[in-house]
Amino acid sequence: MSAKLSQVAAEVGVSVSTVSRAFSRPDLLSPSTVQRVSEAANRLGYQPNRFARALITGRSMNLGLIVPDIANPFFPPLIKSAQQCARTHGYSLYLANGNEDPVEERAVIEDFGGQVDGLVLCSPRISVNQVRELVNNLPVVLVNRVAKDMPSVLIDTATGMRQAVDHLSALGHQEVVYVAGPRRSWSNSQRLKAMREQCAHSDIQLHVVGPYVSSREAGSQAAERILATQATAVIAFDDLLAVGVWAALSDAGLVIPDDMSIIGCDDVVAEHALPALTSIGGGADTAGQVAVDMLLSILERPIAGYHSRTTLSTRLVLRSSTAPPRAGQVRLAQSDLRM
């Protein structure tokens, strides 16, 4: 049987109203008081009544989270951290999948209308103007999309991309392929922009293939176009595409990294590849928690948090999929690729 509010108050030595406020409006109390109440509630097994709190605050105590592809391994760490943060603050988190389809994404945003107090929208495939039109007055935090009048959490993979180009340049690579991600992806545009600038700075010839959806199958399809170049290294939009490229090139007889260096991005499956994949890592799990924290701050203080933006850094994680190009390296013909 769950403990009562009065029991928690007696345990901490504060009033019942203070305990109630610790769960409904913790911003009005000192952090030490909120912590003492939380610890006492955990010891006694007290569970705040979400429905009673909803009546007091006039809120549903529900938040929405929309991702473009729930099957992409980049998103589960983000979803997990977002849910944990929401639950810590007494909210439930409802998840929807946009399925990399702007029409479906619009539909799920509309479905959330009136059902949630706020929305976290990850890498939206619709335009910012469409987002504004759909959400109306609903508080929204964007992840990996910039809008001047919307709060956002950005994962700065451009920095990691520049590090990746510098790494390949230091190894002696002079031609590199970028396997581009989804056409409507803001992250893809940022990564490609960083690659173009850094390759020009390092006097590296850049080939771009794609765009592709984020999947191993799409990476395999990209391999034929990679072999049509004389590149000795590949940087893929994400780890899934990189693993697909790796598999197809290996099937064609290339040895990784001796015949082709490969770098992924997001570092979500890279360490599990054999051999381990060099990748640009950081940000996914942190982004979910930061986005929900930001959304809750906006719910409490709408004007203060409305234009906020947080940028999360990334870095190149070196593993076993990059090496100097072979001297006098001869590329296999396109026809040697077995798809």
C-alpha positions as a printed Julia matrix, in Angstrom:
339×3 Matrix{Float64}:
  0.0    0.0     0.0
  1.36   3.42   -0.99
  2.27   5.87    1.75
  0.19   9.0     2.24
  1.2   12.59    1.63
  0.95  13.29    5.37
  3.4   10.5     6.15
  5.99  11.98    3.8
  5.44  15.41    5.38
  5.97  13.96    8.88
  9.11  12.14    7.73
 10.66  15.33    6.33
  9.3   17.66    9.01
  7.48  19.99    6.63
  3.84  20.77    5.89
  1.63  18.67    3.63
  1.37  21.64    1.24
  5.17  21.76    0.96
  5.28  18.08   -0.01
  2.51  18.65   -2.57
  4.38  21.62   -3.99
  7.59  19.57   -4.25
  5.83  17.39   -6.83
  3.61  19.96   -8.55
  5.78  23.12   -8.49
  9.33  22.15   -7.42
 10.63  25.44   -8.87
  8.98  27.27   -5.96
 11.06  25.41   -3.36
 14.76  25.19   -2.63
 16.57  22.28   -4.34
 17.52  20.85   -0.92
 13.87  20.71    0.18
 12.79  19.04   -3.06
 15.58  16.49   -2.66
 14.61  15.71    0.95
 10.97  15.24   -0.03
 11.92  13.03   -2.98
 14.2   10.86   -0.85
 11.55  10.46    1.86
  8.91   9.58   -0.75
 11.19   6.9    -2.18
 11.9    5.44    1.27
  8.2    5.29    2.16
  7.03   4.15   -1.26
  4.88   7.24   -1.86
  3.59   7.68   -5.43
  2.16  11.11   -6.39
 -1.36  10.91   -7.79
 -1.01  12.07  -11.4
 -4.71  12.63  -11.82
 -4.96  14.82   -8.73
 -1.95  16.78   -9.88
 -3.54  17.22  -13.31
 -6.63  18.72  -11.69
 -4.49  21.14   -9.69
 -2.29  22.25  -12.6
 -4.85  22.01  -15.4
 -2.49  19.8   -17.39
 -2.71  16.29  -18.81
  0.72  15.4   -17.35
  1.53  13.85  -20.73
  4.32  14.77  -23.14
  4.71  13.69  -26.76
  7.87  12.57  -28.56
  8.01  12.07  -32.34
 10.99  10.49  -34.12
 11.38   9.97  -37.88
 12.33   6.26  -37.64
 11.95   4.31  -34.42
 13.93   1.4   -35.94
 17.03   3.57  -36.39
 19.39   2.71  -33.5
 20.19   6.4   -33.03
 16.79   7.02  -31.44
 16.34   4.38  -28.66
 18.98   6.02  -26.38
 17.31   9.39  -26.96
 13.86   7.93  -26.25
 15.08   6.2   -23.08
 16.65   9.34  -21.6
 13.6   11.43  -22.52
 11.25   8.99  -20.82
 13.37   8.8   -17.68
 13.46  12.59  -17.44
  9.7   12.86  -17.96
  8.94  10.24  -15.31
 11.26  11.92  -12.83
  9.08  15.01  -13.11
  5.8   13.1   -12.88
  4.95  13.08  -16.59
  4.15  10.24  -18.96
  5.84  10.24  -22.36
  3.99   9.09  -25.46
  5.99   8.06  -28.51
  5.1    8.26  -32.21
  6.99   7.27  -35.36
  7.04   9.54  -38.42
  8.28   6.68  -40.62
 10.52   9.06  -42.64
  7.33  10.28  -44.32
  6.29  13.98  -44.14
  2.62  13.08  -44.63
  2.67  10.58  -41.78
  4.65  12.96  -39.61
  1.98  15.64  -40.07
 -0.68  13.11  -39.1
  0.98  12.07  -35.84
  1.6   15.71  -34.85
 -2.1   16.36  -35.36
 -2.95  13.22  -33.34
 -1.08  14.63  -30.36
 -3.05  17.88  -30.42
 -5.0   18.3   -27.17
 -3.59  15.07  -25.75
 -0.25  16.33  -24.44
  1.06  19.4   -22.62
  4.11  19.7   -24.86
  5.94  18.02  -27.71
  9.52  17.04  -28.51
  9.95  16.79  -32.28
 13.13  15.03  -33.42
 14.64  15.71  -36.84
 11.32  16.68  -38.43
 10.96  15.92  -42.14
  8.39  18.68  -42.61
  9.3   22.36  -42.84
  9.49  24.66  -39.83
  6.53  26.64  -41.19
  4.49  23.43  -41.29
  5.49  22.68  -37.71
  4.3   26.13  -36.61
  1.01  25.64  -38.43
  0.37  22.22  -36.9
  1.34  22.8   -33.27
 -0.49  26.11  -32.94
  0.02  27.14  -29.27
  1.42  23.8   -28.08
  4.93  24.17  -26.54
  7.46  22.4   -28.78
 11.17  21.64  -28.53
 12.98  20.69  -31.72
 15.88  18.25  -31.81
 18.32  18.66  -34.7
 16.41  21.4   -36.44
 16.94  25.17  -36.2
 14.08  27.66  -36.05
 14.66  31.21  -34.86
 11.44  31.3   -32.82
 11.47  27.74  -31.44
 13.64  26.23  -28.7
 15.96  23.49  -29.93
 18.59  20.93  -29.0
 21.29  20.53  -31.64
 23.87  17.78  -31.89
 26.92  19.41  -33.45
 28.1   16.6   -35.74
 29.71  19.19  -38.02
 32.64  19.37  -35.6
 33.03  15.59  -35.7
 32.81  15.65  -39.5
 35.68  18.11  -39.7
 37.71  15.89  -37.37
 36.95  12.9   -39.61
 38.2   14.72  -42.72
 41.35  15.84  -40.88
 41.94  12.24  -39.75
 41.66  10.9   -43.32
 43.87  13.7   -44.63
 46.55  12.88  -42.05
 46.43   9.24  -43.17
 47.09  10.33  -46.75
 43.68   9.97  -48.4
 43.12  12.35  -51.32
 39.64  11.29  -52.52
 36.69  10.71  -50.16
 33.04   9.75  -50.69
 30.23  11.09  -48.55
 27.19   8.8   -48.44
 24.39  11.3   -47.87
 21.43  10.69  -45.58
 17.72  11.5   -45.99
 16.94  14.39  -48.31
 14.89  16.34  -45.74
 17.32  15.79  -42.86
 18.72  18.97  -41.28
 21.59  16.89  -39.84
 22.51  15.65  -43.3
 22.7   19.19  -44.68
 24.94  20.25  -41.77
 27.24  17.26  -42.17
 27.56  17.72  -45.92
 28.28  21.44  -45.53
 31.04  20.7   -43.0
 32.53  18.04  -45.27
 32.58  20.32  -48.3
 34.32  23.07  -46.34
 36.88  20.8   -44.69
 37.68  18.83  -47.84
 38.28  22.11  -49.69
 40.51  23.27  -46.84
 42.47  19.99  -46.89
 42.67  19.79  -50.71
 40.71  16.53  -50.74
 38.45  15.65  -53.68
 34.93  14.98  -52.42
 32.36  12.75  -54.13
 28.76  12.78  -52.86
 26.39   9.86  -53.42
 22.78   9.77  -52.3
 20.58  10.85  -50.64
 19.7    7.56  -48.95
 17.41   6.57  -46.11
 19.22   5.41  -42.97
 19.45   1.65  -43.43
 22.0   -1.07  -44.01
 20.26  -1.97  -47.28
 20.66   1.58  -48.58
 24.35   1.5   -47.66
 24.77  -1.65  -49.73
 23.11   0.1   -52.68
 25.56   3.0   -52.33
 28.56   0.7   -52.71
 28.23   0.48  -56.49
 28.4    4.25  -56.84
 31.37   4.39  -54.46
 33.3    1.95  -56.68
 32.65   4.21  -59.66
 35.04   6.73  -58.07
 38.73   6.44  -57.24
 38.1    7.29  -53.58
 40.0    5.41  -50.9
 37.78   6.43  -47.98
 34.08   6.77  -47.16
 32.27   8.88  -44.58
 28.62   7.87  -44.19
 25.72   9.92  -42.83
 25.3    7.37  -40.02
 26.48   4.0   -38.77
 23.7    2.04  -40.49
 24.71   3.31  -43.92
 28.39   2.75  -43.07
 27.79  -0.88  -42.07
 25.84  -1.48  -45.29
 28.66   0.0   -47.36
 31.17  -2.14  -45.47
 29.23  -5.37  -46.08
 28.77  -4.76  -49.81
 32.41  -3.75  -50.39
 33.59  -6.79  -48.43
 31.38  -9.0   -50.59
 33.02  -7.43  -53.63
 36.45  -8.5   -52.35
 37.72  -5.31  -50.73
 39.43  -5.56  -47.37
 38.45  -2.92  -44.79
 40.42  -0.77  -43.97
 43.3   -1.81  -46.26
 41.38  -1.21  -49.51
 38.85   1.31  -48.19
 38.63   3.3   -44.96
 35.09   3.77  -43.61
 33.74   6.2   -41.0
 30.19   6.26  -39.64
 28.32   8.81  -37.59
 26.27   8.77  -34.33
 28.34   5.93  -32.8
 25.31   3.79  -31.95
 26.34   0.43  -33.47
 29.95   1.19  -34.41
 31.65  -0.58  -31.52
 29.69  -3.77  -32.25
 30.9   -4.03  -35.85
 33.72  -6.46  -36.64
 36.25  -4.96  -36.78
 34.97  -1.96  -34.85
 33.88   1.05  -36.91
 35.42   4.49  -36.54
 32.51   6.85  -35.93
 31.51  10.36  -34.89
 29.94   9.96  -31.47
 28.06  11.78  -28.77
 24.75  13.39  -28.06
 21.9   10.92  -28.62
 21.18   9.9   -25.02
 21.87  13.39  -23.67
 19.63  15.04  -26.27
 16.48  13.31  -25.02
 16.97  14.38  -21.43
 17.96  17.94  -22.37
 14.95  18.32  -24.69
 12.45  17.19  -22.03
 14.1   19.4   -19.39
 13.82  22.33  -21.78
 10.16  21.53  -22.52
  9.28  21.36  -18.83
 11.02  24.69  -18.22
  8.93  26.25  -20.98
  5.75  24.85  -19.42
  6.65  26.55  -16.14
  8.08  29.76  -17.6
  6.96  30.1   -21.24
  8.61  33.43  -22.04
 11.97  32.66  -20.43
 12.57  29.43  -22.34
 10.91  30.19  -25.64
 14.05  31.12  -27.58
 16.51  28.83  -25.8
 18.96  26.62  -27.67
 21.41  23.98  -26.47
 24.21  22.58  -28.62
 25.77  19.22  -27.76
 29.3   18.47  -28.92
 30.57  15.4   -30.8
 33.97  13.89  -31.42
 35.61  11.35  -33.69
 36.01   7.94  -32.01
 38.9    6.07  -33.64
 38.6    2.3   -34.01
 39.7   -0.22  -36.65
 38.03   0.82  -39.91
 40.5    3.49  -41.07
 44.08   3.15  -42.3
 46.44   4.83  -44.79
 45.64   4.07  -48.46
 47.78   1.44  -50.09
 50.57   2.73  -52.31
 49.58   2.3   -55.95
 46.16   1.08  -54.89
 44.03  -0.32  -57.75
 40.27  -0.08  -57.41
 38.08  -3.06  -58.27
 35.82  -2.56  -61.26
 32.18  -1.71  -60.69
 31.21  -4.99  -62.31
 33.04  -6.92  -59.58
 30.47  -5.81  -57.0
 28.16  -8.64  -56.01
 24.92  -7.15  -54.71
